[in-house]
Amino acid sequence: MNEFEKDVQYKGNDFLDSGVAFVISFVFFAVIFIIATVIKAIGS
């Protein structure tokens, strides 16, 4: 057995971490899209 598997430092749920990262990246790109749409609307 791997010695690192005996004493795990982080016991959190990986699924929750990946879900939070997905939501943060989605919101980031959505904000960029909204800003670009507002700039396009102002420019026209």
Buried (B, 14 or more C-beta within 10 A) or exposed (E): EEEEEEEEEEEEEEEEEEEEEEEEEEEEEEEEEEEEEEEEEEEE
